[in-house]
Each structure stands twice: as structure tokens, then as C-alpha cells.
Amino acid sequence: MIKRTCNIRGQIYRLTTWGQPQAQAWLFLHGFMGSAADFAPIAAELNGYRICLDLIGFGPQAPTVPARRLSMVAQITDLTLILAELGVTQVKLVGYSMGGRLALGFTLAQPQLVHHLYLESSTAGLADRQQREQRQRHDHELAVQLRTTGLPAFVAVWEQLPLFASQRQMPPIQQHRMRQQRLQQNPENLAASLEQMGTGSQPNFWSQLPQMTTPTTLIVGGRDQKFYQIAQRLRKLIPKAKLVVLTDAGHNTHFEVPEQFINLLKDGC
């Protein structure tokens, strides 16, 4: 395991890699309030060149970054430059939740760079304009709440969302690890991310899905009915998509059932 940094357009990205550098690699993109540590236990069990990174603005003690750098377009540009700096020309791309939205956007923008796409608990955005505007208002309200009440109070409320109910059944030591990761984030970056990279601000990708040629695996937890329904819609529209349901998990399948998640990636190699 090697830790390194990349200076991309004046901003520092922190990376963790395994294996010898080569043109083909695994690339893992974490979710909101996550970091490279999210997928590290998964990446460590795979073969080949593997890359986990702190998405810009995330991770322990991340410096405050310009809000514009947190947008979908800006991050797709940064990821393209990171891969070029590493000498990687094709990836097996794994994205969870917010990272899944970015992974989908990256694949649509740079299909030649993605050998296989793995979307975990992800969406293609909101097709309805009114729904997008409503979600933008909701995400802005969350950002205001975060800036007003502070990070510990925000995390306490976040952990009680129905989406994460199954995580409350995890062993206390794992719940504590997840909580500490959330509490080590930069609150201003989190607030800006809600406004720049929330589902309401994400482009509507639904209309582009039928033109996708990238083999895609949709991963969802059986206890996450909301994203199971979204995954079913994705499967119908993406020509080379297959859906895998990990029945004993909720929203964060790689955290809740890591062995099943690892075996799924190995089988897809």
C-alpha cells in the first residue's frame, strides 16, 4: 500500500494505491462524508493496480476548496487528469452513492476510459425539473443546517436517516469507525458539496443511458427499497447492465457485507 498526492489544477488529491502501476486499474469513488478509507478494505483484497482517493474536499483535515471545484463537471475533469498522471488508460470503476453519481457522469463523458462500471446504490439524477428544484432547495436547507448547527449535530441527525437504518445494526466498533470518519470532515466542504453535487444539482443522465456501451453492474442492498427500485429502472435502460442484490445489506453494501462485495468484484473481473 502506497500513499501519495496529485496536484491537479492547483488542488491536492490524496491517493492510496496497491500493486504495481499499470495501464489498467481499479478506481474507487466514495460517497458523501467518505474518504479513501471507505474502500481500502475492499481494494486490498483484489489483484492488479488499485486506486482509492479522497474526492476533492473530503477526508480527514481536508482544506477548504472553492465550491466550483466540487461540481460534477469539475470533478470529471480532475479524475481524467489524475488517471493521465498515473499512466492509467482504462479502469474498472466502482462508485458508491455520491461517488456512483460521479462514476456514471465520468463514464458518460469518458467511455473509452472505463472497462467496467460498478454502481453501488446510485442514481442517474432526477428527470423531472420540479423534482430537481425541490431537491436543490432541500440540499440547500441541509447545507444551511450544517453551517448553523455544526458538524457533530449534523452527523447525529444524518445517522438517524431511514436510509442508514441497517447500519445501526452493525457492531459498535464499526459504527464508531464510520462516525469518526464523518466527524473528521471539513464542514464547509460538506455544505458546498450538498449544493454542488447533490442529486438535485446533478445533471439528468436518464436520457443518455440507452446509448451507454460500457458493461455495468448495479449493486444494491435488499433492505434499501428506494435504491432497489432505482436500480431496476437503471437496468432496463442501460443496454449492458446487470443487477445484483445483496439481500442482507442496506444502502452501504460494501460496508455492511464486505465479503460479499469483494466476491462480487472478483467474479466480475
C-alpha positions as CSV (number, residue, x, y, z in Angstrom):
1,M,0.0,0.0,0.0
2,I,1.4,3.4,-1.0
3,K,0.0,6.8,-0.1
4,R,0.7,9.7,-2.5
5,T,-0.7,13.0,-3.7
6,C,-1.5,14.5,-7.1
7,N,-1.6,18.3,-7.7
8,I,-4.5,18.7,-10.2
9,R,-5.2,22.2,-11.4
10,G,-3.8,23.7,-8.1
11,Q,-5.7,21.3,-5.8
12,I,-4.1,18.4,-3.9
13,Y,-5.7,15.0,-4.2
14,R,-4.7,12.3,-1.7
15,L,-4.5,8.7,-3.1
16,T,-3.9,5.3,-1.7
17,T,-2.7,2.6,-4.2
18,W,-1.9,-1.1,-4.2
19,G,0.0,-3.2,-6.7
20,Q,2.4,-2.1,-9.4
21,P,1.4,0.9,-11.6
22,Q,0.0,-0.2,-14.9
23,A,-2.3,1.0,-17.7
24,Q,-5.4,-0.9,-16.3
25,A,-6.6,-0.3,-12.8
26,W,-9.4,-0.4,-10.3
27,L,-10.6,3.1,-9.3
28,F,-12.9,3.5,-6.2
29,L,-15.1,6.6,-5.5
30,H,-16.5,7.0,-2.1
31,G,-19.8,8.6,-1.0
32,F,-20.8,11.8,0.9
33,M,-18.8,12.2,4.1
34,G,-16.5,9.4,3.0
35,S,-12.8,9.1,2.1
36,A,-10.3,6.8,0.5
37,A,-10.5,4.7,3.7
38,D,-14.1,3.6,2.7
39,F,-13.0,1.2,0.0
40,A,-9.5,0.4,1.3
41,P,-10.5,-3.0,2.9
42,I,-12.2,-3.9,-0.5
43,A,-9.3,-2.8,-2.7
44,A,-6.7,-4.6,-0.5
45,E,-8.3,-7.9,-1.3
46,L,-8.3,-7.5,-5.1
47,N,-5.5,-8.1,-7.7
48,G,-3.8,-5.6,-10.0
49,Y,-3.3,-1.9,-9.7
50,R,-5.9,-0.4,-7.3
51,I,-6.6,3.3,-6.6
52,C,-8.7,4.8,-3.7
53,L,-8.7,8.6,-3.3
54,D,-10.2,11.3,-1.2
55,L,-12.6,13.1,-3.6
56,I,-11.8,16.8,-3.5
57,G,-12.8,18.4,-0.3
58,F,-13.3,15.1,1.6
59,G,-11.2,13.1,4.0
60,P,-9.6,13.9,7.4
61,Q,-8.4,17.6,7.7
62,A,-9.2,18.4,4.1
63,P,-8.5,22.1,3.3
64,T,-11.4,24.2,2.2
65,V,-11.7,24.2,-1.6
66,P,-13.5,26.6,-4.0
67,A,-17.1,25.4,-4.3
68,R,-16.9,25.4,-8.1
69,R,-14.3,22.6,-7.9
70,L,-16.9,20.3,-6.3
71,S,-19.2,20.3,-9.3
72,M,-19.8,17.2,-11.5
73,V,-18.0,18.8,-14.5
74,A,-15.0,19.9,-12.5
75,Q,-14.5,16.5,-10.8
76,I,-14.8,14.6,-14.1
77,T,-12.0,16.8,-15.5
78,D,-9.9,16.2,-12.4
79,L,-10.4,12.4,-12.5
80,T,-9.4,12.4,-16.1
81,L,-6.2,14.3,-15.3
82,I,-5.4,12.1,-12.3
83,L,-5.6,8.9,-14.5
84,A,-3.4,10.6,-17.1
85,E,-0.8,11.5,-14.4
86,L,-0.8,7.9,-13.1
87,G,-0.5,6.5,-16.6
88,V,-3.8,4.7,-16.4
89,T,-5.7,4.3,-19.7
90,Q,-8.6,2.1,-18.6
91,V,-10.3,1.5,-15.2
92,K,-12.8,-0.8,-13.6
93,L,-14.7,2.0,-11.9
94,V,-16.5,1.5,-8.6
95,G,-18.7,4.3,-7.2
96,Y,-20.9,4.4,-4.1
97,S,-23.9,6.8,-3.7
98,M,-22.5,10.3,-4.5
99,G,-19.4,8.6,-5.9
100,G,-21.6,6.5,-8.0
101,R,-23.2,9.6,-9.5
102,L,-19.8,10.9,-10.3
103,A,-18.7,7.5,-11.7
104,L,-21.8,7.5,-14.0
105,G,-21.1,11.0,-15.2
106,F,-17.4,10.1,-15.8
107,T,-18.3,7.0,-17.8
108,L,-20.7,9.0,-20.0
109,A,-18.1,11.7,-20.5
110,Q,-15.1,9.4,-21.0
111,P,-16.4,6.0,-22.0
112,Q,-13.1,4.9,-23.6
113,L,-11.5,5.1,-20.1
114,V,-14.0,2.7,-18.4
115,H,-13.7,-1.0,-19.0
116,H,-16.5,-1.9,-16.5
117,L,-18.7,0.3,-14.3
118,Y,-19.9,-0.8,-10.9
119,L,-22.7,1.5,-9.5
120,E,-23.5,0.9,-5.8
121,S,-26.7,2.5,-4.5
122,S,-26.6,5.1,-7.2
123,T,-29.0,7.1,-9.4
124,A,-28.9,8.9,-12.8
125,G,-30.4,12.0,-11.3
126,L,-33.9,13.5,-11.4
127,A,-35.6,13.7,-14.7
128,D,-38.4,16.0,-13.6
129,R,-37.5,19.7,-13.4
130,Q,-39.8,20.4,-10.5
131,Q,-38.3,17.5,-8.5
132,R,-34.8,18.7,-9.2
133,E,-35.7,22.2,-8.0
134,Q,-37.3,20.8,-4.9
135,R,-34.3,18.6,-4.2
136,Q,-31.9,21.6,-4.7
137,R,-33.9,23.5,-2.1
138,H,-33.7,20.5,0.3
139,D,-30.0,20.2,-0.2
140,H,-29.5,23.9,0.4
141,E,-31.5,23.7,3.6
142,L,-29.2,20.8,4.7
143,A,-26.2,22.9,3.9
144,V,-27.6,25.8,6.0
145,Q,-28.3,23.4,8.8
146,L,-24.7,22.2,8.7
147,R,-23.3,25.7,8.7
148,T,-25.6,26.7,11.5
149,T,-25.6,23.8,14.0
150,G,-22.1,22.5,13.3
151,L,-20.7,19.1,12.2
152,P,-21.4,16.9,15.3
153,A,-25.1,17.9,15.4
154,F,-25.4,17.4,11.6
155,V,-23.8,13.9,11.8
156,A,-26.1,12.9,14.7
157,V,-29.1,13.7,12.6
158,W,-27.6,12.2,9.4
159,E,-27.0,8.9,11.1
160,Q,-30.7,8.6,12.0
161,L,-31.9,8.9,8.4
162,P,-34.1,5.9,7.4
163,L,-31.6,5.2,4.6
164,F,-29.0,4.2,7.2
165,A,-31.2,2.2,9.5
166,S,-29.4,-1.1,8.7
167,Q,-26.1,0.5,9.7
168,R,-27.4,0.8,13.2
169,Q,-27.4,-3.0,13.4
170,M,-23.6,-3.1,12.8
171,P,-21.2,-3.9,15.6
172,P,-20.4,-0.9,17.8
173,I,-16.8,-0.7,16.7
174,Q,-17.8,-0.4,13.1
175,Q,-20.4,2.2,13.8
176,H,-17.8,4.1,15.8
177,R,-15.3,4.0,12.8
178,M,-17.9,5.3,10.4
179,R,-18.9,8.1,12.8
180,Q,-15.3,9.2,13.3
181,Q,-14.8,9.4,9.6
182,R,-17.8,11.6,9.3
183,L,-16.7,13.8,12.2
184,Q,-13.2,14.4,10.6
185,Q,-14.6,16.1,7.5
186,N,-14.4,19.8,6.7
187,P,-17.9,21.1,7.3
188,E,-17.7,23.9,4.8
189,N,-16.7,21.5,2.0
190,L,-19.6,19.2,3.0
191,A,-22.1,22.1,2.8
192,A,-20.7,23.1,-0.6
193,S,-20.9,19.5,-1.8
194,L,-24.5,19.3,-0.9
195,E,-25.2,22.4,-3.0
196,Q,-22.8,21.5,-5.9
197,M,-23.0,17.6,-6.1
198,G,-26.4,16.8,-4.5
199,T,-28.9,14.8,-6.5
200,G,-30.8,18.0,-7.4
201,S,-27.7,19.6,-8.8
202,Q,-26.6,16.5,-10.7
203,P,-27.3,16.6,-14.5
204,N,-30.2,14.4,-15.6
205,F,-28.5,11.4,-17.1
206,W,-31.6,9.2,-17.7
207,S,-31.9,10.1,-21.3
208,Q,-28.3,9.2,-22.1
209,L,-28.4,5.7,-20.5
210,P,-29.7,3.8,-23.6
211,Q,-26.6,5.0,-25.6
212,M,-24.2,3.6,-23.0
213,T,-21.9,0.8,-24.3
214,T,-20.0,0.2,-21.1
215,P,-20.7,-3.1,-19.2
216,T,-22.3,-2.1,-16.0
217,T,-23.0,-3.9,-12.7
218,L,-25.7,-2.3,-10.5
219,I,-25.2,-3.2,-6.8
220,V,-27.9,-2.6,-4.2
221,G,-28.9,-3.8,-0.8
222,G,-32.0,-5.8,-0.4
223,R,-33.0,-3.7,2.6
224,D,-32.7,-0.5,0.6
225,Q,-36.1,-0.4,-1.2
226,K,-35.6,3.1,-2.6
227,F,-32.4,2.3,-4.4
228,Y,-33.6,-1.1,-5.4
229,Q,-36.4,0.5,-7.4
230,I,-33.9,3.0,-8.9
231,A,-31.6,0.1,-9.8
232,Q,-34.4,-1.7,-11.6
233,R,-35.0,1.4,-13.7
234,L,-31.3,1.7,-14.5
235,R,-31.1,-2.0,-15.5
236,K,-33.9,-1.5,-18.0
237,L,-32.2,1.5,-19.7
238,I,-28.5,0.6,-19.7
239,P,-28.0,-2.0,-22.5
240,K,-25.2,-3.9,-20.9
241,A,-26.4,-3.7,-17.3
242,K,-26.9,-6.5,-14.8
243,L,-28.4,-6.1,-11.3
244,V,-27.0,-7.7,-8.2
245,V,-29.0,-7.6,-4.9
246,L,-27.0,-8.2,-1.7
247,T,-30.0,-9.3,0.4
248,D,-28.6,-8.8,3.9
249,A,-27.4,-5.2,3.3
250,G,-28.9,-1.7,3.3
251,H,-27.6,1.4,1.4
252,N,-23.9,0.9,2.0
253,T,-23.3,-2.7,0.9
254,H,-19.5,-2.6,0.8
255,F,-19.5,-1.5,4.5
256,E,-22.3,-3.9,5.7
257,V,-21.4,-7.1,3.8
258,P,-17.8,-6.6,2.6
259,E,-17.0,-10.2,1.9
260,Q,-20.0,-10.5,-0.5
261,F,-19.0,-7.2,-2.1
262,I,-15.4,-8.4,-2.6
263,N,-16.5,-11.7,-4.1
264,L,-18.8,-9.8,-6.5
265,L,-15.9,-7.7,-7.8
266,K,-13.7,-10.7,-8.1
267,D,-16.4,-12.6,-10.1
268,G,-16.7,-9.6,-12.4
269,C,-13.0,-9.4,-13.2
